[in-house]
Amino acid sequence: MFKIQYRNAAGRVVTAQSFNRAEIQKLADKARQDVPDPRVCQLRVREVAADEITGDFIWAECTDDFTR
């Protein structure tokens, strides 16, 4: 499960969740195209991951994987 969050050109926060990595990549590309300035866009992508020590599920930061 992925969660993406960014600010659109109007300055509103856009949030979406999906199991489909390609869909999240498409949204990340659109966000960066619509608002090229990363300070304004504030793109953030997170993925559910299991903590190795406790076994708990956490949201892990993975924005870099979608902005290369």
Backbone atoms as SQL, in Angstrom:
CREATE TABLE atoms (id INTEGER PRIMARY KEY, chain TEXT, resi INTEGER, resn TEXT, atom TEXT, x REAL, y REAL, z REAL);
INSERT INTO atoms VALUES
  (1, 'A', 1, 'MET', 'N', 0.850, -1.170, 0.000),
  (2, 'A', 1, 'MET', 'CA', 0.000, 0.000, 0.000),
  (3, 'A', 1, 'MET', 'C', 0.892, 1.227, 0.000),
  (4, 'A', 2, 'PHE', 'N', 0.592, 2.136, -0.901),
  (5, 'A', 2, 'PHE', 'CA', 1.311, 3.406, -1.000),
  (6, 'A', 2, 'PHE', 'C', 0.359, 4.547, -0.675),
  (7, 'A', 3, 'LYS', 'N', 0.920, 5.627, -0.149),
  (8, 'A', 3, 'LYS', 'CA', 0.162, 6.843, 0.097),
  (9, 'A', 3, 'LYS', 'C', 0.973, 7.997, -0.485),
  (10, 'A', 4, 'ILE', 'N', 0.319, 8.844, -1.291),
  (11, 'A', 4, 'ILE', 'CA', 0.991, 10.001, -1.882),
  (12, 'A', 4, 'ILE', 'C', 0.278, 11.264, -1.416),
  (13, 'A', 5, 'GLN', 'N', 1.063, 12.299, -1.182),
  (14, 'A', 5, 'GLN', 'CA', 0.510, 13.583, -0.766),
  (15, 'A', 5, 'GLN', 'C', 1.345, 14.688, -1.406),
  (16, 'A', 6, 'TYR', 'N', 0.660, 15.685, -1.954),
  (17, 'A', 6, 'TYR', 'CA', 1.353, 16.825, -2.558),
  (18, 'A', 6, 'TYR', 'C', 0.407, 18.009, -2.644),
  (19, 'A', 7, 'ARG', 'N', 0.950, 19.177, -2.950),
  (20, 'A', 7, 'ARG', 'CA', 0.136, 20.382, -3.160),
  (21, 'A', 7, 'ARG', 'C', 0.003, 20.608, -4.658),
  (22, 'A', 8, 'ASN', 'N', -1.230, 20.850, -5.095),
  (23, 'A', 8, 'ASN', 'CA', -1.455, 21.094, -6.521),
  (24, 'A', 8, 'ASN', 'C', -1.184, 22.564, -6.846),
  (25, 'A', 9, 'ALA', 'N', -1.405, 22.947, -8.090),
  (26, 'A', 9, 'ALA', 'CA', -1.108, 24.313, -8.536),
  (27, 'A', 9, 'ALA', 'C', -1.944, 25.355, -7.791),
  (28, 'A', 10, 'ALA', 'N', -3.115, 24.964, -7.304),
  (29, 'A', 10, 'ALA', 'CA', -3.972, 25.887, -6.552),
  (30, 'A', 10, 'ALA', 'C', -3.574, 25.960, -5.078),
  (31, 'A', 11, 'GLY', 'N', -2.597, 25.157, -4.674),
  (32, 'A', 11, 'GLY', 'CA', -2.138, 25.168, -3.291),
  (33, 'A', 11, 'GLY', 'C', -2.893, 24.219, -2.374),
  (34, 'A', 12, 'ARG', 'N', -3.813, 23.449, -2.931),
  (35, 'A', 12, 'ARG', 'CA', -4.587, 22.497, -2.130),
  (36, 'A', 12, 'ARG', 'C', -3.819, 21.181, -1.980),
  (37, 'A', 13, 'VAL', 'N', -3.997, 20.538, -0.841),
  (38, 'A', 13, 'VAL', 'CA', -3.346, 19.260, -0.588),
  (39, 'A', 13, 'VAL', 'C', -4.125, 18.150, -1.291),
  (40, 'A', 14, 'VAL', 'N', -3.407, 17.325, -2.027),
  (41, 'A', 14, 'VAL', 'CA', -3.978, 16.173, -2.715),
  (42, 'A', 14, 'VAL', 'C', -3.409, 14.923, -2.044),
  (43, 'A', 15, 'THR', 'N', -4.294, 13.999, -1.673),
  (44, 'A', 15, 'THR', 'CA', -3.877, 12.757, -1.028),
  (45, 'A', 15, 'THR', 'C', -4.534, 11.583, -1.728),
  (46, 'A', 16, 'ALA', 'N', -3.773, 10.518, -1.948),
  (47, 'A', 16, 'ALA', 'CA', -4.324, 9.310, -2.563),
  (48, 'A', 16, 'ALA', 'C', -3.598, 8.092, -1.997),
  (49, 'A', 17, 'GLN', 'N', -4.300, 6.958, -1.997),
  (50, 'A', 17, 'GLN', 'CA', -3.715, 5.686, -1.571),
  (51, 'A', 17, 'GLN', 'C', -3.970, 4.653, -2.648),
  (52, 'A', 18, 'SER', 'N', -3.022, 3.745, -2.818),
  (53, 'A', 18, 'SER', 'CA', -3.195, 2.703, -3.818),
  (54, 'A', 18, 'SER', 'C', -2.217, 1.567, -3.555),
  (55, 'A', 19, 'PHE', 'N', -2.599, 0.372, -4.004),
  (56, 'A', 19, 'PHE', 'CA', -1.690, -0.770, -3.981),
  (57, 'A', 19, 'PHE', 'C', -0.863, -0.814, -5.258),
  (58, 'A', 20, 'ASN', 'N', -1.261, -0.031, -6.255),
  (59, 'A', 20, 'ASN', 'CA', -0.646, -0.050, -7.575),
  (60, 'A', 20, 'ASN', 'C', 0.504, 0.954, -7.640),
  (61, 'A', 21, 'ARG', 'N', 1.728, 0.447, -7.732),
  (62, 'A', 21, 'ARG', 'CA', 2.914, 1.313, -7.789),
  (63, 'A', 21, 'ARG', 'C', 2.905, 2.210, -9.034),
  (64, 'A', 22, 'ALA', 'N', 2.442, 1.678, -10.167),
  (65, 'A', 22, 'ALA', 'CA', 2.411, 2.455, -11.409),
  (66, 'A', 22, 'ALA', 'C', 1.460, 3.641, -11.289),
  (67, 'A', 23, 'GLU', 'N', 0.360, 3.454, -10.601),
  (68, 'A', 23, 'GLU', 'CA', -0.595, 4.550, -10.406),
  (69, 'A', 23, 'GLU', 'C', 0.013, 5.659, -9.545),
  (70, 'A', 24, 'ILE', 'N', 0.728, 5.274, -8.496),
  (71, 'A', 24, 'ILE', 'CA', 1.390, 6.256, -7.639),
  (72, 'A', 24, 'ILE', 'C', 2.486, 6.978, -8.417),
  (73, 'A', 25, 'GLN', 'N', 3.227, 6.252, -9.263),
  (74, 'A', 25, 'GLN', 'CA', 4.265, 6.876, -10.097),
  (75, 'A', 25, 'GLN', 'C', 3.640, 7.896, -11.041),
  (76, 'A', 26, 'LYS', 'N', 2.497, 7.554, -11.613),
  (77, 'A', 26, 'LYS', 'CA', 1.803, 8.467, -12.522),
  (78, 'A', 26, 'LYS', 'C', 1.371, 9.746, -11.787),
  (79, 'A', 27, 'LEU', 'N', 0.860, 9.597, -10.567),
  (80, 'A', 27, 'LEU', 'CA', 0.466, 10.769, -9.771),
  (81, 'A', 27, 'LEU', 'C', 1.682, 11.608, -9.377),
  (82, 'A', 28, 'ALA', 'N', 2.788, 10.960, -9.042),
  (83, 'A', 28, 'ALA', 'CA', 4.009, 11.681, -8.679),
  (84, 'A', 28, 'ALA', 'C', 4.541, 12.471, -9.879),
  (85, 'A', 29, 'ASP', 'N', 4.521, 11.853, -11.056),
  (86, 'A', 29, 'ASP', 'CA', 4.966, 12.544, -12.270),
  (87, 'A', 29, 'ASP', 'C', 4.083, 13.737, -12.577),
  (88, 'A', 30, 'LYS', 'N', 2.769, 13.561, -12.422),
  (89, 'A', 30, 'LYS', 'CA', 1.825, 14.655, -12.672),
  (90, 'A', 30, 'LYS', 'C', 2.051, 15.795, -11.685),
  (91, 'A', 31, 'ALA', 'N', 2.264, 15.462, -10.424),
  (92, 'A', 31, 'ALA', 'CA', 2.511, 16.485, -9.402),
  (93, 'A', 31, 'ALA', 'C', 3.753, 17.297, -9.732),
  (94, 'A', 32, 'ARG', 'N', 4.824, 16.613, -10.127),
  (95, 'A', 32, 'ARG', 'CA', 6.073, 17.306, -10.450),
  (96, 'A', 32, 'ARG', 'C', 5.959, 18.114, -11.738),
  (97, 'A', 33, 'GLN', 'N', 5.112, 17.683, -12.652),
  (98, 'A', 33, 'GLN', 'CA', 4.913, 18.422, -13.899),
  (99, 'A', 33, 'GLN', 'C', 4.060, 19.664, -13.648),
  (100, 'A', 34, 'ASP', 'N', 3.003, 19.523, -12.856),
  (101, 'A', 34, 'ASP', 'CA', 2.096, 20.642, -12.579),
  (102, 'A', 34, 'ASP', 'C', 2.739, 21.708, -11.698),
  (103, 'A', 35, 'VAL', 'N', 3.547, 21.279, -10.728),
  (104, 'A', 35, 'VAL', 'CA', 4.202, 22.202, -9.797),
  (105, 'A', 35, 'VAL', 'C', 5.671, 21.802, -9.702),
  (106, 'A', 36, 'PRO', 'N', 6.525, 22.308, -10.607),
  (107, 'A', 36, 'PRO', 'CA', 7.924, 21.878, -10.669),
  (108, 'A', 36, 'PRO', 'C', 8.770, 22.250, -9.440),
  (109, 'A', 37, 'ASP', 'N', 8.391, 23.306, -8.714),
  (110, 'A', 37, 'ASP', 'CA', 9.170, 23.723, -7.549),
  (111, 'A', 37, 'ASP', 'C', 8.903, 22.772, -6.377),
  (112, 'A', 38, 'PRO', 'N', 9.899, 21.987, -5.938),
  (113, 'A', 38, 'PRO', 'CA', 9.665, 21.012, -4.867),
  (114, 'A', 38, 'PRO', 'C', 9.269, 21.639, -3.533),
  (115, 'A', 39, 'ARG', 'N', 9.669, 22.896, -3.314),
  (116, 'A', 39, 'ARG', 'CA', 9.284, 23.563, -2.062),
  (117, 'A', 39, 'ARG', 'C', 7.797, 23.874, -2.040),
  (118, 'A', 40, 'VAL', 'N', 7.219, 24.093, -3.209),
  (119, 'A', 40, 'VAL', 'CA', 5.779, 24.385, -3.309),
  (120, 'A', 40, 'VAL', 'C', 4.981, 23.091, -3.387),
  (121, 'A', 41, 'CYS', 'N', 5.444, 22.155, -4.193),
  (122, 'A', 41, 'CYS', 'CA', 4.737, 20.889, -4.413),
  (123, 'A', 41, 'CYS', 'C', 4.685, 20.035, -3.146),
  (124, 'A', 42, 'GLN', 'N', 5.767, 19.996, -2.398),
  (125, 'A', 42, 'GLN', 'CA', 5.866, 19.223, -1.158),
  (126, 'A', 42, 'GLN', 'C', 5.453, 17.759, -1.351),
  (127, 'A', 43, 'LEU', 'N', 5.935, 17.146, -2.427),
  (128, 'A', 43, 'LEU', 'CA', 5.608, 15.757, -2.733),
  (129, 'A', 43, 'LEU', 'C', 6.149, 14.824, -1.655),
  (130, 'A', 44, 'ARG', 'N', 5.288, 13.906, -1.225),
  (131, 'A', 44, 'ARG', 'CA', 5.683, 12.919, -0.222),
  (132, 'A', 44, 'ARG', 'C', 4.996, 11.597, -0.555),
  (133, 'A', 45, 'VAL', 'N', 5.788, 10.529, -0.650),
  (134, 'A', 45, 'VAL', 'CA', 5.249, 9.199, -0.914),
  (135, 'A', 45, 'VAL', 'C', 5.708, 8.280, 0.214),
  (136, 'A', 46, 'ARG', 'N', 4.763, 7.518, 0.746),
  (137, 'A', 46, 'ARG', 'CA', 5.075, 6.573, 1.821),
  (138, 'A', 46, 'ARG', 'C', 4.517, 5.201, 1.465),
  (139, 'A', 47, 'GLU', 'N', 5.155, 4.174, 2.005),
  (140, 'A', 47, 'GLU', 'CA', 4.753, 2.796, 1.752),
  (141, 'A', 47, 'GLU', 'C', 4.628, 2.054, 3.075),
  (142, 'A', 48, 'VAL', 'N', 3.640, 1.188, 3.170),
  (143, 'A', 48, 'VAL', 'CA', 3.499, 0.375, 4.378),
  (144, 'A', 48, 'VAL', 'C', 4.634, -0.645, 4.399),
  (145, 'A', 49, 'ALA', 'N', 5.302, -0.719, 5.538),
  (146, 'A', 49, 'ALA', 'CA', 6.410, -1.662, 5.704),
  (147, 'A', 49, 'ALA', 'C', 6.329, -2.262, 7.108),
  (148, 'A', 50, 'ALA', 'N', 6.932, -3.412, 7.292),
  (149, 'A', 50, 'ALA', 'CA', 6.964, -4.053, 8.612),
  (150, 'A', 50, 'ALA', 'C', 8.263, -3.685, 9.318),
  (151, 'A', 51, 'ASP', 'N', 8.149, -3.219, 10.537),
  (152, 'A', 51, 'ASP', 'CA', 9.315, -2.928, 11.357),
  (153, 'A', 51, 'ASP', 'C', 9.991, -4.244, 11.704),
  (154, 'A', 52, 'GLU', 'N', 11.285, -4.374, 11.447),
  (155, 'A', 52, 'GLU', 'CA', 11.999, -5.638, 11.652),
  (156, 'A', 52, 'GLU', 'C', 12.099, -6.039, 13.122),
  (157, 'A', 53, 'ILE', 'N', 12.131, -5.064, 14.003),
  (158, 'A', 53, 'ILE', 'CA', 12.302, -5.372, 15.428),
  (159, 'A', 53, 'ILE', 'C', 10.973, -5.749, 16.074),
  (160, 'A', 54, 'THR', 'N', 9.958, -4.919, 15.874),
  (161, 'A', 54, 'THR', 'CA', 8.679, -5.150, 16.563),
  (162, 'A', 54, 'THR', 'C', 7.674, -5.923, 15.719),
  (163, 'A', 55, 'GLY', 'N', 7.843, -5.907, 14.397),
  (164, 'A', 55, 'GLY', 'CA', 6.875, -6.553, 13.527),
  (165, 'A', 55, 'GLY', 'C', 5.672, -5.687, 13.230),
  (166, 'A', 56, 'ASP', 'N', 5.644, -4.469, 13.785),
  (167, 'A', 56, 'ASP', 'CA', 4.537, -3.541, 13.548),
  (168, 'A', 56, 'ASP', 'C', 4.597, -3.007, 12.123),
  (169, 'A', 57, 'PHE', 'N', 3.445, -2.654, 11.592),
  (170, 'A', 57, 'PHE', 'CA', 3.390, -2.032, 10.279),
  (171, 'A', 57, 'PHE', 'C', 3.524, -0.529, 10.440),
  (172, 'A', 58, 'ILE', 'N', 4.402, 0.064, 9.633),
  (173, 'A', 58, 'ILE', 'CA', 4.671, 1.498, 9.708),
  (174, 'A', 58, 'ILE', 'C', 4.616, 2.095, 8.302),
  (175, 'A', 59, 'TRP', 'N', 4.470, 3.417, 8.232),
  (176, 'A', 59, 'TRP', 'CA', 4.567, 4.124, 6.949),
  (177, 'A', 59, 'TRP', 'C', 6.018, 4.527, 6.757),
  (178, 'A', 60, 'ALA', 'N', 6.675, 3.946, 5.760),
  (179, 'A', 60, 'ALA', 'CA', 8.078, 4.241, 5.473),
  (180, 'A', 60, 'ALA', 'C', 8.172, 5.256, 4.331),
  (181, 'A', 61, 'GLU', 'N', 9.031, 6.232, 4.502),
  (182, 'A', 61, 'GLU', 'CA', 9.255, 7.259, 3.484),
  (183, 'A', 61, 'GLU', 'C', 9.916, 6.631, 2.255),
  (184, 'A', 62, 'CYS', 'N', 9.333, 6.854, 1.065),
  (185, 'A', 62, 'CYS', 'CA', 9.924, 6.309, -0.157),
  (186, 'A', 62, 'CYS', 'C', 9.815, 7.305, -1.318),
  (187, 'A', 63, 'THR', 'N', 9.755, 8.589, -1.009),
  (188, 'A', 63, 'THR', 'CA', 9.609, 9.619, -2.039),
  (189, 'A', 63, 'THR', 'C', 10.725, 9.540, -3.068),
  (190, 'A', 64, 'ASP', 'N', 11.952, 9.294, -2.634),
  (191, 'A', 64, 'ASP', 'CA', 13.093, 9.241, -3.558),
  (192, 'A', 64, 'ASP', 'C', 12.914, 8.177, -4.644),
  (193, 'A', 65, 'ASP', 'N', 12.235, 7.090, -4.326),
  (194, 'A', 65, 'ASP', 'CA', 12.010, 6.035, -5.306),
  (195, 'A', 65, 'ASP', 'C', 11.126, 6.488, -6.472),
  (196, 'A', 66, 'PHE', 'N', 10.328, 7.533, -6.251),
  (197, 'A', 66, 'PHE', 'CA', 9.379, 8.005, -7.258),
  (198, 'A', 66, 'PHE', 'C', 9.807, 9.305, -7.925),
  (199, 'A', 67, 'THR', 'N', 10.964, 9.847, -7.548),
  (200, 'A', 67, 'THR', 'CA', 11.384, 11.150, -8.100),
  (201, 'A', 67, 'THR', 'C', 12.703, 11.064, -8.847),
  (202, 'A', 68, 'ARG', 'N', 13.135, 9.895, -9.195),
  (203, 'A', 68, 'ARG', 'CA', 14.399, 9.744, -9.928),
  (204, 'A', 68, 'ARG', 'C', 14.211, 9.987, -11.399);
